[in-house]
Amino acid sequence: MQLKLVSQNLVTDNVSVVEGEMAIISCRVKNNDDSVIQLLNPNRQTIYFRDMRPLKDARFQLVNFSDNELRVSLSNVSLSDEGRYVCQLYTDPPQEAYADITVLIPPGNPIIEARDEVLSEGNETEMTCTAMSSKPAATLRWMKGDKELPGKPKVELTYDKMYTVTSRLTFTVSKEDDGVPVVCIVDHPAVKDFQAQKYLEVQYKPEVKIVVEFPQGLTREGENLELTCQAKGKPQPQRVNWVKVDDDVPSHAVITGGDLYIENLNKSYNGTYRCVASNSVGESYDDYILYVYDAPTTTPIPTTATTTTTIITTTISYPEANQDTAPSTEPAAHDSRAGEGAPRTVDHAVIGGVVAVVVFAMLCLLIVLGRYFARHKGTYFTHEAKGADDAADADTAIINAEGGHTNSDEKKEYYI
């Protein structure tokens, strides 16, 4: 940071410098009329008079001298060099301008201390970060992974006018924090990218998952079942047990480590099977719900039926049922507890039965229509004239019947 100070025709700048580095003090004159320029230290001792150095401190060296500027360097700056330096111009009356030198002292390496070296998930822990002997006081920030956390800072001024800053961080850990770095970042004008970090070690109870190795679809009677229990924790689980909720595991079931194997399933094995894993932190489990379905069955082939009428003889044959499974109400798909991902199947026996019923209904309809048309085909009307029965011959009957149709009685005869 630099701030220009003007005293009539004399100009200089304030200087901030890190301890041990070099500071440049510049006294500049505007419209100089050959007046003499000199530089004085905070004790008002002359460092340079024009281009001559009366002070025997060799750390001061002349950088530039002209009618308009006197520029001096001060190497290996220490805290004792801090103060107000005077640029003086010999005029009547004399003119002065002041350059304040501020010495920056970086803090020592930050130190992180943790209350707990090993943590358990869900527990609260505390960390402190300390940055010592800095000027001015440093600012401390906390990061856990990529998330910034708020700390509680405390600033102390030591006897040598230095500052020590301590920040305290309190937070609760989870299993996701295992291996995550906690970083203390130091912000100070004398340093950049100054930080310290500590990795968290978090222990957590097991994570348990049951994997169905066989079968991949529905579990049916007569088949085998194989389950694998996967357990991960910190520390690694030492015990993995299989139990059946509210009942005993079948006597012939084989348990090998985290694997459960049951042969020749039947419906008496239905129930909830639980895998339990534990370590020093705690215990966890996962459940598998077993439901055993009926074994696949074969539908018998229907016999041929024959229906005969006086008019139409029809042979009705039901389609053969070549399917090996009977109609079922089992779900086409189910959750992971009973074989997730079972393929959705089509029951061909049901389709065959429906087709047979439709064909049979159509044939019955044809039979009914045939009988109806056959009975009406032989219907006719006869009209006989009155007195025709007494005629001697057919010609006489016809002559006597002429014109008699309108008054004759209608007779209907039906032939079947």
C-alpha positions in Angstrom: 0.0 0.0 0.0 1.4 3.4 -1.0 0.0 6.9 -0.1 1.4 10.0 -1.7 2.3 12.9 0.7 2.9 16.4 -0.7 4.6 19.3 1.1 4.8 22.1 -1.3 7.2 20.9 -3.9 8.4 17.8 -2.0 6.8 14.3 -2.6 7.5 10.8 -1.0 5.7 7.5 -0.4 5.0 5.2 2.5 6.6 1.8 2.3 5.6 -1.7 3.5 8.3 -4.3 3.5 8.7 -7.9 4.7 11.3 -8.4 7.4 14.7 -9.3 5.8 13.9 -7.8 2.5 14.8 -4.4 0.9 12.9 -1.1 1.2 13.2 1.8 -1.3 12.8 5.4 0.0 12.3 8.1 -2.7 12.4 11.9 -2.1 11.2 13.7 -5.2 11.1 17.4 -5.9 8.9 19.3 -8.4 10.3 22.4 -10.0 13.5 22.3 -8.0 15.4 25.6 -7.8 18.8 23.9 -7.0 17.8 23.4 -3.3 19.6 20.6 -1.4 17.8 17.4 -0.6 18.6 15.2 2.4 17.1 12.1 4.0 16.8 11.6 7.8 16.0 8.5 9.8 13.3 8.3 12.5 15.8 9.6 15.0 16.4 12.6 12.6 19.9 11.5 11.9 21.0 12.3 8.4 21.3 9.3 6.2 22.1 11.1 2.9 22.9 14.7 2.3 22.7 15.1 -1.5 24.8 12.1 -2.7 26.9 11.8 0.5 26.1 9.3 3.3 27.1 10.7 6.7 25.5 7.7 8.5 27.8 4.7 8.7 25.1 2.1 8.3 26.1 0.3 5.1 22.7 -1.1 4.6 21.7 2.3 3.2 22.8 2.6 -0.4 22.3 5.4 -3.0 20.1 4.3 -5.8 19.7 7.6 -7.7 20.6 11.2 -7.1 19.6 14.1 -9.3 18.2 17.7 -9.0 14.7 16.2 -8.8 15.2 12.9 -6.8 17.1 11.3 -4.0 16.4 7.5 -3.9 17.9 5.3 -1.2 17.7 1.6 -0.6 17.7 -0.1 2.8 18.6 -3.8 2.7 17.9 -6.6 5.3 15.1 -4.6 7.0 14.4 -5.4 10.6 11.7 -4.5 13.0 14.0 -1.8 14.5 14.0 0.0 11.1 10.3 0.7 11.3 9.3 4.3 11.7 8.9 7.7 10.0 11.7 8.8 7.6 12.0 12.5 6.7 12.7 13.9 3.2 14.0 17.5 3.7 14.4 20.3 1.2 16.6 23.2 2.1 14.5 26.2 1.2 13.5 29.2 3.2 11.7 28.0 5.2 12.7 24.3 4.8 10.2 21.8 3.4 9.7 18.3 4.8 7.8 15.2 3.6 7.4 12.0 5.6 7.7 8.3 4.5 6.5 5.7 7.0 8.2 2.3 6.8 6.0 -0.6 8.0 7.8 -3.9 8.6 5.8 -7.0 8.0 6.7 -10.2 9.9 5.2 -13.4 8.6 3.9 -16.0 11.1 5.7 -19.2 11.8 4.4 -22.4 10.3 0.8 -23.0 11.4 0.3 -25.9 13.8 -2.9 -28.1 13.9 -3.7 -30.0 17.0 -6.6 -32.5 17.2 -8.3 -33.6 20.4 -9.0 -37.1 18.9 -6.7 -39.0 16.6 -9.2 -41.7 15.8 -12.9 -40.8 15.6 -16.2 -42.7 15.5 -19.0 -41.6 13.2 -21.5 -39.3 14.8 -19.0 -38.1 17.4 -18.0 -34.4 17.9 -14.3 -33.5 17.7 -12.3 -30.3 18.2 -9.2 -29.0 16.4 -7.0 -25.9 17.0 -4.7 -24.1 14.6 -2.1 -21.7 15.8 -0.1 -19.0 13.9 2.6 -17.5 16.1 4.7 -14.3 16.1 3.4 -12.3 13.2 2.9 -8.6 12.4 0.2 -7.7 11.8 -2.0 -10.4 13.2 -2.8 -13.2 10.8 -6.3 -14.4 9.8 -7.1 -18.1 10.0 -9.7 -20.0 7.9 -10.8 -23.7 8.0 -11.7 -26.0 5.1 -13.0 -29.6 5.3 -12.7 -31.0 1.9 -14.2 -28.3 -0.4 -16.4 -26.8 2.4 -15.4 -23.9 4.6 -16.1 -24.2 8.3 -16.4 -21.4 10.8 -13.7 -21.3 13.6 -13.5 -19.2 16.8 -10.3 -17.0 16.6 -8.3 -15.6 19.5 -5.6 -13.0 19.1 -2.8 -12.4 21.7 -0.2 -9.5 21.6 3.2 -10.7 22.9 5.8 -8.7 24.8 7.8 -8.1 21.6 4.8 -6.5 19.9 4.1 -9.7 17.9 0.7 -11.4 17.5 -0.2 -15.0 18.1 -3.5 -16.1 16.6 -5.4 -19.3 17.6 -8.6 -20.6 15.9 -10.7 -23.4 17.4 -12.9 -25.6 15.2 -15.7 -27.9 16.5 -17.7 -30.2 14.2 -19.4 -33.7 14.1 -17.9 -36.3 11.8 -19.7 -38.9 9.6 -18.4 -42.0 7.8 -18.0 -39.9 4.6 -15.3 -37.8 6.4 -12.9 -40.7 6.6 -9.7 -39.7 4.8 -10.9 -36.1 4.2 -8.3 -33.4 4.9 -9.0 -30.6 7.3 -7.0 -27.5 6.3 -6.0 -24.4 8.2 -5.3 -21.5 5.9 -3.3 -18.5 7.0 -4.0 -15.1 5.4 -1.2 -12.6 5.9 0.2 -9.8 3.7 3.7 -11.2 4.1 3.0 -14.7 2.9 0.9 -16.5 0.3 -0.5 -20.1 0.2 0.4 -20.7 3.8 -1.5 -23.6 5.3 -1.4 -26.8 7.3 -3.6 -29.8 7.1 -4.6 -33.0 8.9 -6.5 -36.0 7.5 -9.4 -37.4 9.4 -9.6 -41.0 10.5 -13.2 -42.0 11.1 -14.4 -45.4 12.1 -17.9 -46.5 11.2 -20.2 -49.5 11.7 -20.6 -51.9 8.7 -22.6 -51.3 5.6 -24.5 -54.5 4.8 -26.0 -55.6 1.4 -27.5 -58.9 0.4 -26.8 -60.0 -3.2 -28.9 -62.8 -4.9 -26.5 -65.1 -6.7 -29.2 -67.6 -7.7 -31.9 -67.7 -9.0 -32.1 -64.6 -11.1 -35.9 -64.7 -11.4 -38.7 -66.0 -9.3 -37.9 -68.5 -6.5 -39.9 -71.7 -7.1 -40.3 -75.0 -5.3 -37.6 -77.5 -6.0 -35.0 -74.8 -6.9 -31.9 -73.8 -5.0 -31.2 -70.4 -3.4 -27.8 -68.8 -2.9 -27.3 -65.4 -1.2 -24.1 -63.5 -0.5 -23.8 -61.0 2.3 -21.4 -58.1 1.5 -20.3 -56.1 4.6 -17.9 -53.2 4.6 -16.9 -51.1 7.6 -14.0 -49.5 9.5 -12.6 -51.6 11.1 -13.5 -54.4 8.8 -16.3 -56.6 10.2 -15.0 -59.7 11.9 -18.4 -61.4 12.3 -21.1 -62.0 9.7 -24.1 -64.1 10.8 -27.3 -65.3 9.0 -30.6 -65.6 10.9 -34.2 -66.0 10.1 -36.5 -63.5 11.7 -39.0 -65.1 14.1 -37.9 -68.6 13.1 -34.9 -70.9 12.7 -32.8 -71.2 9.5 -33.7 -74.5 7.7 -31.6 -77.3 9.2 -30.0 -78.3 5.9 -29.1 -74.7 4.9 -25.3 -74.3 4.4 -23.7 -71.1 5.7 -20.1 -70.4 4.7 -18.8 -67.1 5.8 -21.1 -64.5 4.3 -22.8 -67.0 1.9 -26.2 -68.8 2.5 -27.1 -71.8 0.4 -30.5 -73.6 0.6 -31.3 -76.6 -1.6 -34.7 -77.8 -2.8 -36.9 -74.9 -1.8 -40.4 -75.3 -0.5 -43.0 -73.0 0.9 -42.2 -73.8 4.5 -38.9 -71.8 3.9 -40.8 -68.6 3.3 -39.8 -65.7 5.6 -37.3 -63.0 6.2 -33.6 -63.9 6.2 -31.3 -61.4 7.8 -27.5 -60.9 7.5 -26.0 -59.3 10.5 -22.4 -57.8 10.6 -20.7 -56.1 13.5 -17.4 -54.4 14.4 -16.1 -52.4 17.3 -18.3 -49.4 16.3 -21.6 -51.1 16.0 -23.9 -53.6 14.3 -25.9 -53.4 11.0 -28.0 -55.8 9.0 -29.8 -56.3 5.7 -33.0 -58.4 5.0 -34.0 -60.7 2.2 -37.7 -61.7 2.0 -38.1 -65.1 0.5 -41.4 -66.2 -1.1 -41.4 -69.6 -2.8 -43.8 -69.9 -5.8 -45.3 -73.1 -7.2 -43.2 -75.2 -9.5 -44.1 -74.9 -13.2 -46.9 -77.3 -14.3 -48.1 -78.8 -17.6 -51.7 -78.3 -18.9 -53.3 -81.6 -20.2 -54.3 -81.8 -23.9 -58.2 -81.6 -24.2 -60.0 -84.5 -26.0 -62.0 -84.0 -29.3 -65.8 -83.4 -29.0 -68.3 -84.1 -31.8 -71.8 -82.5 -32.1 -74.3 -83.8 -34.7 -77.7 -82.5 -35.8 -80.2 -83.7 -38.3 -79.1 -80.9 -40.7 -75.4 -80.2 -39.9 -72.8 -82.4 -38.5 -69.9 -80.5 -37.1 -66.6 -81.7 -35.5 -65.1 -79.3 -32.9 -61.5 -79.8 -32.1 -59.9 -77.8 -29.3 -56.3 -76.5 -30.0 -53.6 -78.5 -28.4 -52.0 -76.9 -25.4 -48.3 -77.3 -26.1 -47.4 -74.9 -23.2 -45.6 -76.4 -20.2 -47.1 -73.9 -17.7 -50.6 -73.4 -16.4 -52.3 -70.0 -15.9 -50.7 -68.3 -12.9 -51.4 -65.4 -10.7 -47.7 -64.9 -9.8 -46.2 -61.5 -10.3 -44.3 -61.0 -13.5 -41.7 -59.0 -11.7 -40.9 -58.5 -8.0 -38.5 -56.6 -5.8 -35.0 -57.5 -4.8 -36.2 -59.4 -1.8 -37.7 -62.1 -4.0 -35.6 -62.0 -7.2 -35.6 -58.5 -8.6 -35.5 -58.3 -12.4 -37.5 -61.5 -13.1 -38.4 -61.5 -16.8 -42.0 -60.8 -17.6 -43.5 -64.0 -19.2 -46.6 -64.7 -21.4 -48.8 -67.7 -20.3 -49.6 -69.5 -23.6 -52.0 -71.9 -21.9 -54.3 -69.0 -21.1 -54.2 -67.7 -24.7 -54.9 -71.2 -26.1 -57.9 -71.6 -23.8 -59.4 -68.3 -24.9 -59.0 -69.2 -28.6 -60.7 -72.5 -28.0 -63.7 -70.9 -26.3 -64.0 -68.3 -29.1 -64.0 -71.1 -31.8 -66.5 -73.2 -29.9 -68.9 -70.2 -29.6 -68.7 -69.5 -33.3 -69.4 -73.1 -34.2 -72.5 -73.2 -31.9 -73.7 -70.0 -33.6 -73.4 -71.6 -37.1 -75.3 -74.7 -35.8 -78.2 -72.6 -34.6 -78.4 -70.6 -37.8 -78.4 -73.9 -39.9 -81.3 -75.3 -37.9 -83.3 -72.1 -38.3 -82.9 -71.9 -42.1 -83.6 -75.7 -42.5 -86.9 -75.4 -40.7 -88.2 -72.5 -42.8 -87.0 -73.9 -46.1 -89.9 -76.5 -46.1 -92.7 -74.1 -45.3 -95.4 -73.4 -48.0 -99.0 -72.4 -48.4 -101.9 -74.5 -49.9 -105.2 -73.0 -51.0 -108.0 -75.4 -52.0 -111.4 -74.2 -53.3 -114.5 -75.0 -51.6 -116.3 -78.0 -53.2 -113.2 -79.3 -54.9 -113.4 -82.5 -53.0 -116.7 -83.4 -54.7 -115.3 -82.9 -58.3 -115.3 -85.9 -60.5 -111.9 -85.2 -61.8 -109.0 -82.7 -61.5 -110.1 -80.4 -64.3 -113.5 -80.0 -62.8 -111.9 -79.3 -59.4 -109.7 -76.6 -60.9 -112.7 -75.0 -62.7 -114.8 -75.0 -59.6 -111.8 -73.5 -57.6 -111.3 -70.5 -59.9 -111.8 -67.3 -58.1 -112.2 -69.0 -54.8 -108.8 -68.3 -53.3 -109.9 -65.1 -51.6 -112.5 -66.9 -49.5 -110.7 -70.1 -49.0 -109.2 -71.1 -45.6 -105.4 -70.9 -45.4 -103.7 -74.0 -44.5 -100.0 -74.2 -43.6 -98.0 -77.4 -43.6 -94.5 -77.8 -42.3 -92.0 -80.4 -43.2 -89.0 -81.2 -41.2 
